[in-house]
């Protein structure tokens, strides 16, 4: 059984601390862009490797 987390009363969540739907959408866009970049780099390495090996 986990012990409850006790926070002092002066620590309150603010709007800046909350994750919004817009934050999630922006994160998803970044993840898709990075995934596309990784795939492009992988393909380039394969093509470059084939050219180097003849």
C-alpha distance matrix in Angstrom:
0.0 3.8 6.6 9.4 12.4 15.4 18.8 22.1 24.2 26.9 25.0 25.7 25.8 29.4 31.3 31.5 27.7 27.5 28.1 30.8 32.3 35.1 32.9 31.4 35.0 36.3 33.5 34.4 38.1 37.4 35.4 38.3 40.9 39.2 38.9 42.6 43.5 41.7 43.4 46.8 46.4 45.5 48.6 50.7 49.7 50.6 53.9 54.7 53.9 56.2 59.0 58.6 58.7 61.8
3.8 0.0 3.7 6.4 8.9 12.1 15.4 18.8 21.0 23.6 21.5 22.3 22.4 26.0 28.0 28.1 24.3 24.3 25.1 28.1 29.8 32.5 30.0 28.9 32.5 33.6 30.9 32.1 35.6 34.8 33.1 36.2 38.5 36.9 36.8 40.5 41.3 39.6 41.6 44.8 44.4 43.7 46.9 48.9 47.9 49.0 52.3 53.0 52.3 54.8 57.4 57.0 57.3 60.4
6.6 3.7 0.0 3.8 6.5 9.0 12.6 15.7 18.1 20.8 19.1 20.2 20.9 24.6 27.0 27.2 23.5 23.9 25.3 28.3 30.5 33.0 30.6 29.8 33.6 34.4 31.9 33.5 36.9 36.0 34.6 37.9 40.0 38.4 38.7 42.4 43.0 41.5 43.7 46.8 46.3 45.9 49.1 50.9 50.0 51.3 54.5 55.0 54.5 57.1 59.5 59.1 59.6 62.7
9.4 6.4 3.8 0.0 3.8 6.2 9.6 12.8 14.8 17.6 15.9 16.8 17.5 21.3 23.7 24.2 20.6 21.0 22.6 25.6 27.9 30.5 28.2 27.7 31.5 32.4 30.2 31.9 35.3 34.6 33.5 36.7 38.8 37.5 38.0 41.5 42.2 41.1 43.3 46.2 45.9 45.8 48.9 50.6 50.0 51.5 54.5 55.0 54.8 57.4 59.7 59.4 60.1 63.2
12.4 8.9 6.5 3.8 0.0 3.8 6.5 10.0 12.4 14.7 12.7 13.9 14.7 18.4 21.1 21.2 17.7 18.5 20.4 23.6 26.2 28.5 26.0 25.9 29.7 30.2 28.1 30.2 33.4 32.4 31.6 35.0 36.8 35.5 36.3 39.8 40.3 39.3 41.7 44.5 44.0 44.2 47.4 48.9 48.3 50.0 52.9 53.3 53.2 55.9 58.1 57.7 58.6 61.7
15.4 12.1 9.0 6.2 3.8 0.0 3.8 6.7 9.2 11.8 10.5 12.2 14.0 17.6 20.7 21.1 17.9 19.1 21.6 24.7 27.6 29.7 27.3 27.7 31.5 31.8 30.0 32.3 35.3 34.4 34.0 37.4 39.0 37.8 38.9 42.3 42.6 41.9 44.4 47.0 46.6 46.9 50.1 51.5 51.0 52.8 55.7 55.9 56.0 58.8 60.8 60.5 61.5 64.5
18.8 15.4 12.6 9.6 6.5 3.8 0.0 3.8 6.3 8.3 6.8 8.9 11.0 14.5 17.8 18.1 15.1 16.8 19.7 22.8 26.0 27.7 25.4 26.2 29.9 30.0 28.5 31.1 33.8 32.8 32.8 36.2 37.6 36.6 38.0 41.2 41.4 40.9 43.7 46.0 45.6 46.2 49.4 50.6 50.2 52.3 54.9 55.1 55.4 58.2 60.1 59.8 61.0 64.0
22.1 18.8 15.7 12.8 10.0 6.7 3.8 0.0 3.8 5.5 5.8 8.6 11.7 14.8 18.4 18.8 16.4 18.5 21.7 24.6 28.1 29.5 27.3 28.6 32.1 32.0 30.8 33.6 36.1 35.1 35.4 38.8 40.0 39.0 40.6 43.8 43.8 43.6 46.4 48.5 48.1 49.0 52.1 53.1 52.8 55.0 57.6 57.6 58.0 61.0 62.6 62.3 63.7 66.7
24.2 21.0 18.1 14.8 12.4 9.2 6.3 3.8 0.0 3.8 5.4 7.1 10.6 13.3 16.9 18.0 16.0 17.8 21.3 23.8 27.3 28.8 27.0 28.5 31.9 31.9 31.1 33.9 36.3 35.6 36.1 39.4 40.6 39.9 41.6 44.6 44.8 44.8 47.6 49.6 49.4 50.4 53.4 54.4 54.4 56.6 59.0 59.2 59.8 62.6 64.2 64.1 65.5 68.4
26.9 23.6 20.8 17.6 14.7 11.8 8.3 5.5 3.8 0.0 3.8 6.1 9.8 11.7 15.5 16.1 14.7 17.1 20.6 23.2 26.8 27.8 25.9 27.9 31.1 30.7 30.1 33.2 35.3 34.4 35.2 38.5 39.4 38.8 40.8 43.6 43.6 43.8 46.7 48.5 48.3 49.5 52.5 53.2 53.3 55.7 58.0 58.0 58.7 61.6 63.0 62.9 64.5 67.3
25.0 21.5 19.1 15.9 12.7 10.5 6.8 5.8 5.4 3.8 0.0 3.8 6.9 9.3 13.0 13.2 11.3 13.8 17.2 20.0 23.7 24.7 22.6 24.4 27.7 27.3 26.5 29.5 31.7 30.8 31.5 34.8 35.8 35.1 37.0 39.9 40.0 40.1 42.9 44.8 44.6 45.7 48.7 49.6 49.6 51.9 54.3 54.3 55.0 57.9 59.4 59.2 60.9 63.7
25.7 22.3 20.2 16.8 13.9 12.2 8.9 8.6 7.1 6.1 3.8 0.0 3.8 6.3 9.9 11.0 9.3 11.1 14.8 17.2 20.8 22.0 20.3 22.1 25.3 25.2 24.7 27.6 29.8 29.2 30.1 33.2 34.3 34.0 35.8 38.6 38.9 39.2 41.9 43.8 43.8 45.0 47.8 48.8 49.1 51.3 53.5 53.8 54.6 57.4 58.8 58.9 60.6 63.2
25.8 22.4 20.9 17.5 14.7 14.0 11.0 11.7 10.6 9.8 6.9 3.8 0.0 3.8 6.9 8.0 5.9 7.4 11.0 13.4 17.1 18.2 16.6 18.4 21.5 21.5 21.1 24.0 26.1 25.8 26.7 29.7 30.8 30.7 32.5 35.1 35.6 36.1 38.6 40.5 40.7 41.9 44.6 45.6 46.1 48.2 50.4 50.8 51.7 54.3 55.8 56.0 57.7 60.2
29.4 26.0 24.6 21.3 18.4 17.6 14.5 14.8 13.3 11.7 9.3 6.3 3.8 0.0 3.8 5.3 5.2 6.8 10.5 12.2 16.0 16.5 15.2 17.6 20.4 20.1 20.3 23.3 25.0 24.7 26.1 28.9 29.8 30.0 32.0 34.4 34.8 35.6 38.2 39.7 40.1 41.6 44.1 45.0 45.7 47.9 49.8 50.2 51.4 54.0 55.3 55.6 57.5 59.9
31.3 28.0 27.0 23.7 21.1 20.7 17.8 18.4 16.9 15.5 13.0 9.9 6.9 3.8 0.0 3.8 5.4 5.4 8.4 9.2 12.9 13.1 12.3 15.0 17.4 17.2 17.9 20.7 22.2 22.3 24.0 26.5 27.3 27.9 30.0 32.1 32.6 33.8 36.1 37.6 38.2 39.8 42.1 43.0 44.0 46.2 47.8 48.4 49.8 52.2 53.4 54.0 55.9 58.1
31.5 28.1 27.2 24.2 21.2 21.1 18.1 18.8 18.0 16.1 13.2 11.0 8.0 5.3 3.8 0.0 3.8 5.6 7.9 9.5 13.2 12.8 11.0 14.0 16.5 15.5 15.9 19.2 20.5 20.0 21.8 24.6 25.1 25.4 27.7 29.8 30.1 31.2 33.8 35.1 35.5 37.2 39.6 40.3 41.2 43.5 45.2 45.5 46.9 49.5 50.6 51.0 53.0 55.3
27.7 24.3 23.5 20.6 17.7 17.9 15.1 16.4 16.0 14.7 11.3 9.3 5.9 5.2 5.4 3.8 0.0 3.8 6.7 9.5 13.2 13.6 11.3 13.5 16.6 16.1 15.6 18.8 20.7 20.1 21.2 24.3 25.2 25.1 27.1 29.6 29.9 30.6 33.2 34.9 35.1 36.5 39.1 40.0 40.6 42.9 44.8 45.2 46.3 48.9 50.2 50.6 52.3 54.8
27.5 24.3 23.9 21.0 18.5 19.1 16.8 18.5 17.8 17.1 13.8 11.1 7.4 6.8 5.4 5.6 3.8 0.0 3.8 6.2 9.9 11.0 9.3 11.1 14.2 14.4 14.3 16.9 19.0 19.1 20.0 22.8 24.1 24.4 26.0 28.5 29.3 30.0 32.2 34.0 34.7 35.9 38.3 39.5 40.3 42.3 44.2 44.9 46.0 48.4 49.9 50.4 52.1 54.4
28.1 25.1 25.3 22.6 20.4 21.6 19.7 21.7 21.3 20.6 17.2 14.8 11.0 10.5 8.4 7.9 6.7 3.8 0.0 3.8 6.9 8.1 6.1 7.3 10.6 11.1 10.7 13.2 15.5 15.7 16.5 19.1 20.6 21.0 22.5 24.9 25.9 26.7 28.7 30.6 31.4 32.6 34.9 36.2 37.1 38.9 40.8 41.7 42.8 45.1 46.6 47.3 48.9 51.1
30.8 28.1 28.3 25.6 23.6 24.7 22.8 24.6 23.8 23.2 20.0 17.2 13.4 12.2 9.2 9.5 9.5 6.2 3.8 0.0 3.8 5.3 5.1 6.6 8.8 9.9 10.8 12.6 14.5 15.6 16.7 18.7 20.3 21.3 22.7 24.7 26.0 27.1 28.9 30.6 31.8 33.1 35.0 36.4 37.7 39.3 41.0 42.1 43.4 45.5 46.9 47.9 49.5 51.5
32.3 29.8 30.5 27.9 26.2 27.6 26.0 28.1 27.3 26.8 23.7 20.8 17.1 16.0 12.9 13.2 13.2 9.9 6.9 3.8 0.0 3.8 5.4 5.1 6.2 8.6 9.8 10.6 12.5 14.4 15.3 16.6 18.5 20.0 20.9 22.6 24.4 25.7 27.0 28.7 30.3 31.5 33.1 34.7 36.2 37.6 39.1 40.5 41.9 43.7 45.2 46.4 47.9 49.8
35.1 32.5 33.0 30.5 28.5 29.7 27.7 29.5 28.8 27.8 24.7 22.0 18.2 16.5 13.1 12.8 13.6 11.0 8.1 5.3 3.8 0.0 3.8 5.4 5.0 6.1 8.5 9.8 10.6 12.4 14.2 15.3 16.6 18.4 19.9 21.2 22.7 24.3 25.8 27.1 28.7 30.3 31.8 33.1 34.7 36.4 37.6 38.8 40.5 42.4 43.6 44.8 46.6 48.4
32.9 30.0 30.6 28.2 26.0 27.3 25.4 27.3 27.0 25.9 22.6 20.3 16.6 15.2 12.3 11.0 11.3 9.3 6.1 5.1 5.4 3.8 0.0 3.8 5.5 5.1 6.1 8.6 10.0 10.7 12.3 14.3 15.4 16.6 18.3 20.1 21.2 22.5 24.4 25.9 27.0 28.5 30.4 31.6 32.9 34.8 36.3 37.2 38.8 40.9 42.1 43.1 44.9 46.8
31.4 28.9 29.8 27.7 25.9 27.7 26.2 28.6 28.5 27.9 24.4 22.1 18.4 17.6 15.0 14.0 13.5 11.1 7.3 6.6 5.1 5.4 3.8 0.0 3.8 5.4 5.0 6.1 8.7 9.9 10.4 12.3 14.2 15.3 16.3 18.3 19.9 20.9 22.4 24.3 25.6 26.7 28.6 30.2 31.4 32.9 34.6 35.8 37.1 39.1 40.6 41.7 43.2 45.2
35.0 32.5 33.6 31.5 29.7 31.5 29.9 32.1 31.9 31.1 27.7 25.3 21.5 20.4 17.4 16.5 16.6 14.2 10.6 8.8 6.2 5.0 5.5 3.8 0.0 3.8 5.4 5.1 6.3 8.8 9.8 10.6 12.4 14.3 15.2 16.6 18.5 20.0 21.1 22.7 24.4 25.7 27.1 28.7 30.4 31.8 33.1 34.5 36.1 37.8 39.1 40.5 42.1 43.8
36.3 33.6 34.4 32.4 30.2 31.8 30.0 32.0 31.9 30.7 27.3 25.2 21.5 20.1 17.2 15.5 16.1 14.4 11.1 9.9 8.6 6.1 5.1 5.4 3.8 0.0 3.8 5.4 5.1 6.4 8.7 10.0 10.7 12.5 14.3 15.5 16.7 18.5 20.1 21.3 22.7 24.4 26.0 27.1 28.8 30.6 31.8 32.8 34.6 36.5 37.6 38.8 40.7 42.5
33.5 30.9 31.9 30.2 28.1 30.0 28.5 30.8 31.1 30.1 26.5 24.7 21.1 20.3 17.9 15.9 15.6 14.3 10.7 10.8 9.8 8.5 6.1 5.0 5.4 3.8 0.0 3.8 5.4 5.1 6.2 8.7 9.9 10.6 12.2 14.3 15.3 16.4 18.3 20.0 21.0 22.4 24.4 25.7 26.9 28.7 30.3 31.3 32.7 34.8 36.1 37.1 38.8 40.8
34.4 32.1 33.5 31.9 30.2 32.3 31.1 33.6 33.9 33.2 29.5 27.6 24.0 23.3 20.7 19.2 18.8 16.9 13.2 12.6 10.6 9.8 8.6 6.1 5.1 5.4 3.8 0.0 3.8 5.4 5.0 6.2 8.6 9.9 10.4 12.3 14.2 15.2 16.4 18.3 19.9 20.9 22.6 24.3 25.7 27.0 28.6 30.0 31.4 33.1 34.7 35.9 37.4 39.2
38.1 35.6 36.9 35.3 33.4 35.3 33.8 36.1 36.3 35.3 31.7 29.8 26.1 25.0 22.2 20.5 20.7 19.0 15.5 14.5 12.5 10.6 10.0 8.7 6.3 5.1 5.4 3.8 0.0 3.8 5.4 5.2 6.2 8.6 9.8 10.6 12.3 14.3 15.4 16.5 18.4 20.0 21.2 22.6 24.4 25.9 27.1 28.4 30.2 31.8 33.0 34.4 36.2 37.8
37.4 34.8 36.0 34.6 32.4 34.4 32.8 35.1 35.6 34.4 30.8 29.2 25.8 24.7 22.3 20.0 20.1 19.1 15.7 15.6 14.4 12.4 10.7 9.9 8.8 6.4 5.1 5.4 3.8 0.0 3.8 5.5 5.1 6.1 8.5 9.9 10.5 12.2 14.2 15.3 16.4 18.2 20.0 21.0 22.5 24.4 25.7 26.6 28.3 30.4 31.5 32.5 34.4 36.3
35.4 33.1 34.6 33.5 31.6 34.0 32.8 35.4 36.1 35.2 31.5 30.1 26.7 26.1 24.0 21.8 21.2 20.0 16.5 16.7 15.3 14.2 12.3 10.4 9.8 8.7 6.2 5.0 5.4 3.8 0.0 3.8 5.5 5.2 6.0 8.6 9.8 10.5 12.2 14.2 15.3 16.3 18.4 19.9 21.0 22.6 24.4 25.5 26.7 28.7 30.3 31.3 32.8 34.8
38.3 36.2 37.9 36.7 35.0 37.4 36.2 38.8 39.4 38.5 34.8 33.2 29.7 28.9 26.5 24.6 24.3 22.8 19.1 18.7 16.6 15.3 14.3 12.3 10.6 10.0 8.7 6.2 5.2 5.5 3.8 0.0 3.8 5.5 5.0 6.1 8.6 9.9 10.6 12.3 14.2 15.3 16.6 18.3 20.0 21.2 22.6 24.1 25.6 27.2 28.7 30.1 31.6 33.3
40.9 38.5 40.0 38.8 36.8 39.0 37.6 40.0 40.6 39.4 35.8 34.3 30.8 29.8 27.3 25.1 25.2 24.1 20.6 20.3 18.5 16.6 15.4 14.2 12.4 10.7 9.9 8.6 6.2 5.1 5.5 3.8 0.0 3.8 5.4 5.1 6.2 8.7 9.9 10.6 12.3 14.2 15.5 16.5 18.4 20.1 21.1 22.3 24.2 25.9 27.0 28.3 30.2 31.8
39.2 36.9 38.4 37.5 35.5 37.8 36.6 39.0 39.9 38.8 35.1 34.0 30.7 30.0 27.9 25.4 25.1 24.4 21.0 21.3 20.0 18.4 16.6 15.3 14.3 12.5 10.6 9.9 8.6 6.1 5.2 5.5 3.8 0.0 3.8 5.4 5.0 6.1 8.6 9.8 10.5 12.2 14.2 15.2 16.4 18.4 19.9 20.7 22.2 24.4 25.6 26.6 28.4 30.3
38.9 36.8 38.7 38.0 36.3 38.9 38.0 40.6 41.6 40.8 37.0 35.8 32.5 32.0 30.0 27.7 27.1 26.0 22.5 22.7 20.9 19.9 18.3 16.3 15.2 14.3 12.2 10.4 9.8 8.5 6.0 5.0 5.4 3.8 0.0 3.8 5.4 5.1 6.2 8.6 9.9 10.5 12.4 14.2 15.4 16.7 18.5 19.8 21.0 22.8 24.5 25.6 27.0 28.9
42.6 40.5 42.4 41.5 39.8 42.3 41.2 43.8 44.6 43.6 39.9 38.6 35.1 34.4 32.1 29.8 29.6 28.5 24.9 24.7 22.6 21.2 20.1 18.3 16.6 15.5 14.3 12.3 10.6 9.9 8.6 6.1 5.1 5.4 3.8 0.0 3.8 5.5 5.1 6.2 8.6 9.8 10.6 12.3 14.3 15.4 16.5 18.1 19.8 21.3 22.6 24.2 25.8 27.3
43.5 41.3 43.0 42.2 40.3 42.6 41.4 43.8 44.8 43.6 40.0 38.9 35.6 34.8 32.6 30.1 29.9 29.3 25.9 26.0 24.4 22.7 21.2 19.9 18.5 16.7 15.3 14.2 12.3 10.5 9.8 8.6 6.2 5.0 5.4 3.8 0.0 3.8 5.4 5.1 6.2 8.5 9.9 10.5 12.3 14.3 15.3 16.2 18.1 20.0 21.0 22.2 24.2 25.9
41.7 39.6 41.5 41.1 39.3 41.9 40.9 43.6 44.8 43.8 40.1 39.2 36.1 35.6 33.8 31.2 30.6 30.0 26.7 27.1 25.7 24.3 22.5 20.9 20.0 18.5 16.4 15.2 14.3 12.2 10.5 9.9 8.7 6.1 5.1 5.5 3.8 0.0 3.8 5.5 5.1 6.1 8.7 9.8 10.5 12.4 14.3 15.1 16.3 18.5 20.0 20.8 22.4 24.5
43.4 41.6 43.7 43.3 41.7 44.4 43.7 46.4 47.6 46.7 42.9 41.9 38.6 38.2 36.1 33.8 33.2 32.2 28.7 28.9 27.0 25.8 24.4 22.4 21.1 20.1 18.3 16.4 15.4 14.2 12.2 10.6 9.9 8.6 6.2 5.1 5.4 3.8 0.0 3.8 5.4 5.0 6.2 8.6 9.9 10.6 12.4 14.1 15.2 16.7 18.5 19.9 21.1 22.8
46.8 44.8 46.8 46.2 44.5 47.0 46.0 48.5 49.6 48.5 44.8 43.8 40.5 39.7 37.6 35.1 34.9 34.0 30.6 30.6 28.7 27.1 25.9 24.3 22.7 21.3 20.0 18.3 16.5 15.3 14.2 12.3 10.6 9.8 8.6 6.2 5.1 5.5 3.8 0.0 3.8 5.4 5.2 6.1 8.7 9.9 10.6 12.0 14.0 15.4 16.5 18.2 19.9 21.3
46.4 44.4 46.3 45.9 44.0 46.6 45.6 48.1 49.4 48.3 44.6 43.8 40.7 40.1 38.2 35.5 35.1 34.7 31.4 31.8 30.3 28.7 27.0 25.6 24.4 22.7 21.0 19.9 18.4 16.4 15.3 14.2 12.3 10.5 9.9 8.6 6.2 5.1 5.4 3.8 0.0 3.8 5.5 5.0 6.2 8.7 9.9 10.3 12.0 14.2 15.2 16.1 18.1 20.0
45.5 43.7 45.9 45.8 44.2 46.9 46.2 49.0 50.4 49.5 45.7 45.0 41.9 41.6 39.8 37.2 36.5 35.9 32.6 33.1 31.5 30.3 28.5 26.7 25.7 24.4 22.4 20.9 20.0 18.2 16.3 15.3 14.2 12.2 10.5 9.8 8.5 6.1 5.0 5.4 3.8 0.0 3.8 5.4 5.2 6.3 8.8 9.9 10.5 12.5 14.4 15.3 16.5 18.6
48.6 46.9 49.1 48.9 47.4 50.1 49.4 52.1 53.4 52.5 48.7 47.8 44.6 44.1 42.1 39.6 39.1 38.3 34.9 35.0 33.1 31.8 30.4 28.6 27.1 26.0 24.4 22.6 21.2 20.0 18.4 16.6 15.5 14.2 12.4 10.6 9.9 8.7 6.2 5.2 5.5 3.8 0.0 3.8 5.4 5.1 6.2 8.5 9.7 10.7 12.4 14.2 15.4 16.8
50.7 48.9 50.9 50.6 48.9 51.5 50.6 53.1 54.4 53.2 49.6 48.8 45.6 45.0 43.0 40.3 40.0 39.5 36.2 36.4 34.7 33.1 31.6 30.2 28.7 27.1 25.7 24.3 22.6 21.0 19.9 18.3 16.5 15.2 14.2 12.3 10.5 9.8 8.6 6.1 5.0 5.4 3.8 0.0 3.8 5.4 5.1 5.9 8.3 9.9 10.5 12.1 14.1 15.4
49.7 47.9 50.0 50.0 48.3 51.0 50.2 52.8 54.4 53.3 49.6 49.1 46.1 45.7 44.0 41.2 40.6 40.3 37.1 37.7 36.2 34.7 32.9 31.4 30.4 28.8 26.9 25.7 24.4 22.5 21.0 20.0 18.4 16.4 15.4 14.3 12.3 10.5 9.9 8.7 6.2 5.2 5.4 3.8 0.0 3.8 5.5 5.1 5.9 8.5 9.8 10.3 12.0 14.2
50.6 49.0 51.3 51.5 50.0 52.8 52.3 55.0 56.6 55.7 51.9 51.3 48.2 47.9 46.2 43.5 42.9 42.3 38.9 39.3 37.6 36.4 34.8 32.9 31.8 30.6 28.7 27.0 25.9 24.4 22.6 21.2 20.1 18.4 16.7 15.4 14.3 12.4 10.6 9.9 8.7 6.3 5.1 5.4 3.8 0.0 3.8 5.5 5.1 6.2 8.7 9.9 10.5 12.4
53.9 52.3 54.5 54.5 52.9 55.7 54.9 57.6 59.0 58.0 54.3 53.5 50.4 49.8 47.8 45.2 44.8 44.2 40.8 41.0 39.1 37.6 36.3 34.6 33.1 31.8 30.3 28.6 27.1 25.7 24.4 22.6 21.1 19.9 18.5 16.5 15.3 14.3 12.4 10.6 9.9 8.8 6.2 5.1 5.5 3.8 0.0 3.8 5.4 5.2 6.3 8.7 10.0 10.8
54.7 53.0 55.0 55.0 53.3 55.9 55.1 57.6 59.2 58.0 54.3 53.8 50.8 50.2 48.4 45.5 45.2 44.9 41.7 42.1 40.5 38.8 37.2 35.8 34.5 32.8 31.3 30.0 28.4 26.6 25.5 24.1 22.3 20.7 19.8 18.1 16.2 15.1 14.1 12.0 10.3 9.9 8.5 5.9 5.1 5.5 3.8 0.0 3.8 5.5 5.1 6.2 8.6 10.0
53.9 52.3 54.5 54.8 53.2 56.0 55.4 58.0 59.8 58.7 55.0 54.6 51.7 51.4 49.8 46.9 46.3 46.0 42.8 43.4 41.9 40.5 38.8 37.1 36.1 34.6 32.7 31.4 30.2 28.3 26.7 25.6 24.2 22.2 21.0 19.8 18.1 16.3 15.2 14.0 12.0 10.5 9.7 8.3 5.9 5.1 5.4 3.8 0.0 3.8 5.4 5.1 6.1 8.6
56.2 54.8 57.1 57.4 55.9 58.8 58.2 61.0 62.6 61.6 57.9 57.4 54.3 54.0 52.2 49.5 48.9 48.4 45.1 45.5 43.7 42.4 40.9 39.1 37.8 36.5 34.8 33.1 31.8 30.4 28.7 27.2 25.9 24.4 22.8 21.3 20.0 18.5 16.7 15.4 14.2 12.5 10.7 9.9 8.5 6.2 5.2 5.5 3.8 0.0 3.8 5.5 5.1 6.2
59.0 57.4 59.5 59.7 58.1 60.8 60.1 62.6 64.2 63.0 59.4 58.8 55.8 55.3 53.4 50.6 50.2 49.9 46.6 46.9 45.2 43.6 42.1 40.6 39.1 37.6 36.1 34.7 33.0 31.5 30.3 28.7 27.0 25.6 24.5 22.6 21.0 20.0 18.5 16.5 15.2 14.4 12.4 10.5 9.8 8.7 6.3 5.1 5.4 3.8 0.0 3.8 5.5 5.3
58.6 57.0 59.1 59.4 57.7 60.5 59.8 62.3 64.1 62.9 59.2 58.9 56.0 55.6 54.0 51.0 50.6 50.4 47.3 47.9 46.4 44.8 43.1 41.7 40.5 38.8 37.1 35.9 34.4 32.5 31.3 30.1 28.3 26.6 25.6 24.2 22.2 20.8 19.9 18.2 16.1 15.3 14.2 12.1 10.3 9.9 8.7 6.2 5.1 5.5 3.8 0.0 3.8 5.5
58.7 57.3 59.6 60.1 58.6 61.5 61.0 63.7 65.5 64.5 60.9 60.6 57.7 57.5 55.9 53.0 52.3 52.1 48.9 49.5 47.9 46.6 44.9 43.2 42.1 40.7 38.8 37.4 36.2 34.4 32.8 31.6 30.2 28.4 27.0 25.8 24.2 22.4 21.1 19.9 18.1 16.5 15.4 14.1 12.0 10.5 10.0 8.6 6.1 5.1 5.5 3.8 0.0 3.8
61.8 60.4 62.7 63.2 61.7 64.5 64.0 66.7 68.4 67.3 63.7 63.2 60.2 59.9 58.1 55.3 54.8 54.4 51.1 51.5 49.8 48.4 46.8 45.2 43.8 42.5 40.8 39.2 37.8 36.3 34.8 33.3 31.8 30.3 28.9 27.3 25.9 24.5 22.8 21.3 20.0 18.6 16.8 15.4 14.2 12.4 10.8 10.0 8.6 6.2 5.3 5.5 3.8 0.0
